[in-house]
């Protein structure tokens, strides 16, 4: 069968550097760091006392108070970002066949704060099981997609992908495939996360995964820098509306770009550490190029997973050289996690959005906080350090790699490429 073309017609973002698409993009190109001391709880006894929290966000500014109280923060974030994306897509709901519109959402953890609150409340009691009746529907990782579909009446395919930090990229790829295979005409996709909690910070600290640069949070996320010491935990959501090309054209939709392809792979190496030679990262990019029917030389840039961990950044850099060869030196590479922190299951969505906006505006957002070259990383690679660079971007790839060795890569391209 002939595969249908898939385009992007709506975008929404809720991030530590901007609470909508316009603010997020302005934060990116201005090199804004979203890192600051934690305000959600007293972190004074934690190894890491800072994170990339949302700024000036109140769920009740967007959601009915009663409805907001029935949602964990990760689901609230999903609703806000998806609302922006659906509005941006400009659907005529009277003419839209809602049986052909679905929701595939990603979250690496789901309602961690809800789980934490309920368990702590039980532990503080006398053993009598007193739990909030919304405990389970607030906590489960699939409920965000349920809320989105209920609000809009979208009755097409609906499920959640969970692959740690690759979750929302997997969601985008699944949504892409459901449309091009003819199972839907449009999909709301993306991901959300709200893991800046006592349990989240404590758990990642116990793994030695987080930066402990408490004296200077804003420069703590240092992808590819010699003195990088771990990632910064972030939170928020990214949403995209994907649509079959002819369906979008028929209704006169604004089209941002085309989804060219998606790749997936496994490291099959370690539960948290990447393959030292970047084998899974190499394979996922090759799989993505093969799916898109493009050559390595067609790619203008890669939004790297680039978490600011010693092993991860080095392995991904090796993988890029394996895949692109000499062409790697002509591309723009960047890690927007230097600004947003690591949004875990939502990272792939907001980074795919960054890649799309980079094509739209002809600007590559910077990798901020670079101070010292790492001799183990090829210095000829252009990581777009510290300042944005103007460049025509026609084809961009976005990498995400998750604990467990889960790798996902999505390729976006201008419509006429």
Residue, then its C-alpha position, 0 to 999 in steps of 0.5 A: x500500500x502507498x503510505x500517506x504523507x503526514x504534516x504538522x499543523x499545530x504546536x503547543x508548549x509549556x516549558x521552564x523557559x516559556x509557557x507557550x510556543x512564542x515564549x518558548x522560542x524566545x527563550x531558546x534563541x535568547x539562551x535563557x536558562x530555566x534552572x533555579x532553586x526548587x520552590x515546590x518543597x524544601x530541598x535543603x537536605x538534597x544533593x541537588x537543590x535546583x531544577x527547571x520548574x515552570x515559571x508563573x504557571x497556575x493550572x486554574x488559569x487554564x482549567x476549571x478548578x474542580x477539573x484541575x484538582x482531579x489531575x496530577x500536574x503532569x496531566x494538567x501540563x498535557x491539557x494546557x499544551x494540547x489546548x494550544x496545539x489544537x487551537x493552533x491547528x484551527x479545526x472546524x469541529x462541526x466538519x471534523x470527523x472525530x472518529x478519525x482523530x486520535x491521541x497518542x501521548x507520552x510520559x516516562x513516569x506519569x503521576x509521581x507527585x500524586x503517588x508520593x502524596x497518597x503513600x506519605x499520607x497513608x504512612x503518616x496515619x494509623x494504618x487505616x486505608x484512607x485514599x483519595x478516590x482520584x488516586x488511581x485515575x490521577x496517577x496512571x500514565x495513560x490518563x493525560x491522553x484520556x483527558x485530551x480525548x474527552x475534552x474534544x471528543x476525539x474517538x480515534x486511536x488513544x494510548x500512551x507510550x512509556x519508554x523513559x526519556x524517549x516516550x514522547x518521541x515514540x508517541x510522535x512516531x506512533x502517531x505518524x505511523x497511524x496516520x500514514x497507514x490510514x488508521x486516522x486523519x489527525x492525531x494529537x501527540x506529544x508528552x508531559x512530565x512533572x517529576x520535580x518532586x521529593x521522590x523524583x529528585x531523591x531517586x535521581x540523586x541516588x543514581x548520581x544522575x543529576x548535576x550537584x552544582x548548587x552554587x550556580x544552577x543556571x550554568x549547571x546543564x553543560x552538554x559537551x563541556x569537559x566539566x559536565x556533571x549530570x542533567x537538570x530535572x525539568x518539567x512541562x509538556x509539548x504537543x503537536x497536531x499531526x495530520x494527513x497531508x491531503x486532509x490538511x490541504x482540503x481544509x486550508x490548514x497552516x502547515x509547519x513541516x512534514x514528518x519525514x520518518x522515525x527510527x527506533x532501536x535498543x542499546x541492549x547494554x545497560x539499564x541506565x548507561x549508554x553503549x560506550x560506542x553509541x551503538x544504539x544511538x547510531x542504529x536509531x539515526x540510521x533507521x530514521x534515515x532509512x524510514x525517511x528515504x534520505x541520505x545522511x548528507x541531506x540532514x542539516x542539523x541534529x537536536x541531540x539528546x545531549x543531557x550533560x552527562x559524562x557518558x551520554x554526550x560522548x557516546x552520542x557524539x561518537x554515534x553522530x560521527x559514525x552516521x554522518x562521517x565528514x558531513x557531520x562537520x558541516x551540520x549544526x548540532x545543539x542541545x536545548x536541554x542546556x536551557x530547558x533541563x531534561x523533561x524526561x518523557x516530554x523531552x522528545x516533544x519539546x525538542x521536536x518542536x524546537x527543530x520545527x521552529x528552527x526550520x521555520x525561522x532559519x535559526x539554530x538555538x544554542x547549546x549554552x553553558x560551554x566553557x571548556x572543550x572536552x578532549x574526548x569529543x571531536x572539536x570540529x563538530x559544531x555544537x552551536x555553543x553559546x549563541x544561536x546561528x542563522x542557517x537555512x534548515x531543511x531537514x532536522x533530526x531529533x534524538x531521545x534516549x531513555x533508561x533501559x536502552x530505549x532510543x527514538x529519533x524523528x526527522x522533520x523536513x520542509x514540505x517541499x524537500 
